[in-house]
């Protein structure tokens, strides 16, 4: 009897091969769950962007601003599925040198054939019981793509045509940023394998590139009517709800924890359990340290540089995190704190320079916060993490490698943004008519006021000397100048041209 029970029990014990299969399956399911929940958390970034931009808009443009963020998802999702992800899989070596077998990189046999696995017709791009990772990993990158569009969205509010914005956001989210990600934010990217480029949590490949693309668009879009005086001095338009803007920023900050986590590779059965995007070892705790300290430092820098301005204090927190994201996998928290303070301060100074000296009307400071601090972040790695081995072949990071990345990404981002927006401008498709801008996009697009229970109060404009004045005469005068043959304030001109 006993021997029979023992025999039955031994027959049920898994063999070493079966045990290994079970462990592998457990690890894969854990990875699938991990990326799924990072995607859920990252949705808060887009809730935040919608709230942030709607609060920064004037009452007459609230719903049109919110709808741009919603339709970003509607446009970028299919374009990224049908060709954006394919670009990431096939262009890591610069172009598909080996066809669908690309990339073929020494030491990275695991990536061979990744190109064919990212095609929309591949088995990995649909229900597949043998693959627990490809779908959720794709979704994480899709959320990154939405983020690039949302970064641009805020800068263009209150005067861009919806159709033009959707064309530009599809280009940015499904072509431009994912191309630079293939080059410098993948284990097989030519910038990584050849130069040791290091941007672990996407300071530049997401934020910097989106900011540079946006700057190119803004040069063609021009300022909002009445933004600048005839002398080229900047007025300030009050957003309709600063509390909503600040709440939106806090939601973005919450979603950033999911963003940071999704930038890692989880391997629960291999020490240390986590790898960065380049397959170099790190831990989830290391990046959590940096993002939390980075927010604190950024708030501090933004508060001091802006002298307590609420908008720039919170924007400084975002700028601080972006500044330390490139080296978040290796920075000590004390170093991250100091660097994020500098990032928050730089964002405030850059935002003022762009608005007042270059006369580029960036409604939410996106170029300063994302663009300037994104590129600043990769330079900091060259200074403070030079020599750190990057990637499976342990190529040392260096200032030269970081500069090579900047030289590749800046034209890749700026030129398409400028060129396509210039074409749209020439076709009179980039900007809404002046009459629509003056009335407000909500009335023109939806024929209704979305706050009917509240009386409409006169719009207030803050003059360059700080005086608060009734906005109607200012905007009507600026409208008359725009529509009666007098040239509006030039965009991109410096202060020396005014003198």
N, C-alpha and C positions, 0 to 999 in steps of 0.2 A: 504493500500500500504506500509506504513512505517513498520507496524507490520510484513508484509510478508517479507520485506527485512531483518529485525532484526532476524526473525526466520531462514531465509536462512543463514545469517552470523553466527549465533550461531551454526547451524548444521555443519559448516565448521571448527569451532574451535576445535583443537585436545583435546582429553581427557588427563588428567594427565598421564595415562599410555602410550598413544601415544606420548606425549611430551617427556617422559623419554626415550622411544625407539629411538626417533629422536636424542636426546642429546647423548645417548650411541653410536649410529651409527656415529654421527659426530666425537666423540672422537676416535672411532676405525679407521675411515678413516684418521684422523689427525695422529694417531700413525703409520698407514701404510705408509703414505707419508713421515713421519719423518725418519723411518728406511730405506726407499727406497733411500732417498737422502744421508743419511750417507754412504750407500753402494757405491753410485756413487762417493762421495768424497774420500772414501777409495781406490778406484782404483788408485788414484794418488800415494798412497804408493807403489804400485807395478810398476808403471811407474818409480817412483823414485829409487826403488831398482835396476831395470834393468839398468837405466842410471848410477847410482852410482857404480855398480859392473863392468859395461862395461868400465867406465872411469878408474877404478882402475886396470883393466887388461892390460897386454901388448898388443901391436897391433896385435900380432899373435894369440890372444885368444879372441878377442872382440866378434865375433858373437857367438861362443860357449857359452860364458858367458851370453849373452843376451838370447839365446835359452833356457838355463836352467830355467830362470825366466818365460818364456812363457809356457814351458812345466810343470812347477810347477802347474799352473792353470789347465792344461789338466789332470793331474794325481790326484791332491788333490780333485778337484770338485766331480768326481763320487765316489771316495772312502769315502769322507765325507758324501755324500748323502746316500750311501747304508749302512754304519755302523758307521761313526764318530758321527753323530747327535744322533743315537740310543744309543751310549755309554754315551753321555751327559745326555740323558733323564733317563737312567736306573741305573746309577752307583753313584748317588748322596749320597746314604747311604753306599757306599763302594762296594756294589754289590746289585743286585735287590732282596732285602729281601722279597718283596711282589709281585714278578712277574711283570706283566704289570700294576699293581696298584701302583707300586713304583713311587715316594717316598711317604711314609706316615709319615709326621713329624707333631708334635703337633703345632697347630696354623697356619699350612700351607695347609689347605684343598684345596686351589686353585691349588696346585701342584699334588694332588692325581691323578694318571693315566697319568702323564706327560710322563712316559716311553712308554706307548703304542702309544701316539700321535707323538712320534719321529721315529717310525718304518717307513721304506721306503714305506710300503704298507698302512700306515695310511691315512685317509681322509684328514688330515691336510697337507700332503706332496704333494699336487697337487692342481689343481683348486678347490676352495671351497668358494661358495658365503657366507657361514656363518662364515668364519674365515678370518679376515683381517690382523692378526698379525703373525701367525706361519711361513708363507713363508718368509716374509721380515726379521723376527728375525733369522731364519735359515741362510739367506743370509749374515747377519751381522757376524754371527759366522763363516761362510765359509770364509769370507774375513780375519778374524783373523787367520784361519788355513793357508791360503796362506802366511800370514806374517811370521808365524813360519818357513815355508820352505824357504822363501826369506832370513831370518836371517841366516840360515845355508848356503845358497847358496854362499854368498860372501866369507865366510871363506875358502871354498874348491876350489876356482877358480884355473884354469890353470893346474890341474892335476887329478881331479876326473873323473871317467867314467860317462857319462851321464846316463846310465842305473842304475848304483849303486846309483847315486844321486836321481833318481826318486823313487827307492825303499825306500831309507832313508827318503825322504820328505813325501812320503805317510804314512810311519810309524809315523813320527813326527806329521804331520798335521792332520791325521785322527784317531790316536790311543792315542799317548802319551800325547800331550798337552790337548786334549779334555777330557781325563781321569782326569787329574789334575784339569781341569776346573769344572768337575762334583763334585769333592771333595771339592774344595775351592773357586769356583767362581760361585756359585749358591746359592739361598736362602735355599735349602734343603741339601747342601753339609755337610758331617759329620764333616769336619773341622770347618765349620761355626756354625752349631748348637751345636757342642760339645765343641769347644774351642774359639769361637769368632774370628776366623781367618778373617783378613781384608786386602783385596788387591783390592780396589774398581775399579781401572782402569788398572789392569793386569800387574803391575810391574814384578811380579814373574811368574804368571800363563801363560803368553805369552812369555815375554822376557827372564826371568830367566831360565825357562824350556828349551826354544829353545837354549839358550847359553850353558847350561849344556849338552844337547844332542849333540850339535856341538863339544864341547870339547872332548867328548868320541870318536866321529868320527875322529877328528884330530889326536888323539893319534895313531890311526891305519893307517891313510892316510899318515902321514909323511910330511916333508917339501918339497917345490919345489926344483928341482935340482939347486944347486948353492946357495941356500939361506944361508947356513952356511959354514964357512971356516972349514978346518980340525981341527982347534982349538976350534970350536964350537961358533965362534963369528958371529953375524948376519949381513948379507948384506942387502941392500935395493934395491928392484926392482921398478923402476919408472912405474907408470901407464901411459897409452898412452895419457890420456886427463884428467888432474886434474879439469879443468873447468866443464867437464861433470859430474865428481864425485860430485863436490860441488853443481851443479844444481840438481842432483839426490837427494842429502840430503835435499835440500830446498823443493823439491816436496814431500818427505817423511814427512817433517814437516807440510806441508799444509794438507796432508792426515790425519795427526794425529788428526786434529780437528774433522774430521768425525769419527775416531776411538774412541776418547773420548766420543763424543756424543752418539755413538752406545752402549756404556757401561751403559747407563742409561735407565730407564723405564719411559715412558711418560704417565701421567694420567691427562689429561687436565681438568677433572671435579672434582678432589679431591685435596685438599690442601696438599703440596705446588706445586703439579703438576708434580713433578719429584721424582723418587726413584733411588737409586743405584742398582747394580745387586743383592744385598742382601735384597732389599725392605726397606732399611732405607732411610729417607727423605734427599734430597739434592736439588740443583738447577743446571741448565745448566750454569748459570753465575759463580757459584763457581768453577766448573772444568775449565771453560774458563780462569778464573783468573790464576789458577795454571799452565795450559799448557803454557800460554804466558809468565808468569814470569819464569817458569821453563826453557824455551828456553833461555831467557836472562841470567839467572844464569849459565846455562850449558855452554853457549858460553864464559862467563867470566872465569869460572873455567878451561875450556879447553884451553883457550888462555894463561892464566898464567902458567898452569902446563906444557904446551908444548912449552912455550916461543914463541908463535905466529905462530906455525905450522898451515897452513890453514886446512889440513885434520883433525887434532885433535881438532882444534877450533870448527869446525862444528860438528864433532862427539861428542864433549863435550856437545853441545846443546841437541843432542839426549839422551846422557847419563843423563843429568840433568833432562830432562822430565821423563825418565824411573824411576829415583830415587825417584821422588815425586808422581808418578802415584798411588801408593798403597794408599796413604792418600789424594788424590786430592779432595775428596768430603768434607774433614774437615779442611785441612790446611789453615791457614791465608796466604795471598800472601807474607808477609814479611818472614815468616818461610819457605815457599816454595822457595823463592829466595836464602836464605842461604843454604838450603839443596841441591838445584840444583847446586849451585857452588861447593859444596863438591862432588857431583856426577860426575860433569865434570872433576874434578881433579883426582878423584879415577880411572875413566876410563883410563886416560892417563897413570897413574902410573901402573895400572894393565896390560894395553896393553904392556908396556915396559917390565914388569916382565915376562909375558907369552912368549914374543918373545925372550928375551935375556937370561933369567935365566932358564925357563923351556924348551926353544928351541922348542916351538910349533908354527908352521908357520900358523898363522891366518891372511890371506891376507888383511882383512879389519878391524880387531880389534873387530869382532862380539862378541867373548866370553867376552871381557872386557866391552864393551858398553852395551850389552844386558844381558849376563849371570851374571857378577859380580854386575852391577848396579841394575839388576832385583832383586837379593836376598838382596842387600843392601837396596832397597826400602821397603821391608816388615819389615826389622829390624828397620827402622826409624819409622814406625807406632808403633811398640812396645815401642819405647822410647818416641815419641812425641804425640801419640794419645792413649796411654794406658788408659783404662777405658771407652773409647767411645763405646756406645752400638751398636752392630752390629746385623743385621737381625731382623726378625719379632718378635723374642722372646727377643731381647735386651740383648744378651750375651756380656759382656764387652770384648773388645779387650785387649790383654796383650802381653808382651814379650814372655810368655810361649806359648800362642796360635800361635804367629808368628813363634817361633822356631819349634813348632810341624808341621806347614806348610812346613817349610824349610826341616825338616827331612823326610817328606813324598815326597816332590817334587824332591829333589836332586837325590835320587836313582831311582825314577820313570823316570827321564829324562836321567841321565848319563848312567845307566846300559844298556837300550835297544840300545842307540846310540853306545856304545862301543861294545856290543855283536854282533849286526848285522853287523857292519862295520868290526869286526874281522872275522866273517864268510865269508864275501865278500872278504876280503883280503886273507884268506886261499884258496879261490877258484880262486884267481887271477882275481877278477872281480871289485875290488875297484878302482884301479888306472890305468891310461893309461900307455902304454909302455914308457920307457925312450926316445926312438927315437921320438915318437909322441909328448911328452912333449917338447923336444928340438926344433923340427920343428915348433910346434904350433898347437893347436887343430883345428884352422880354416882350415888350409891346409889339415889336416888329415880327417876331417869330411865333409868339403864342397868343397875341392879342389880349393879354390880361395882365393885371397887377397881382403878384403872388402874395401880397400882404393886404388884401382888401379890408381887413378889419382895423388897420391902422391908417390914420390920416397921413397923406404924403406931405412931408415937411420940405421946405426949401433946401436945395442942395448947397452944402458949404464947401468952399475951396479955400485952402490955406496958401496964402501968397508967400513968395520967397522970404519976405521979411517977417513972417510969422503971423500976419494979420489974417483973421478969419473973415471971409467976405461971402456975400450971396453969390452962388455959382452961376446963376442964370445969365447975368450980363457978361461975365467972363467967358462962358462957353459960347454964347451967341456971337461975341466979338471974334473969338477964335474961329468959329464956324464961318463967319463972313470972310475972314482972311483966307480960309482954306478954299472957299468956293467961288471967289471973285478974282482969281488970277494972281493974287499975291502969294509968293512962295511961303510955305510953312517953315517952321524952324528946321534947319537941316539936321539930319541924323548922322551921328558919328563925328561931328565937328568938335574940336576942342575949344577950351576957353580962350586960347590965343586968337582964334578967328573972330571972337566977339569984340576984341579990343582993336 
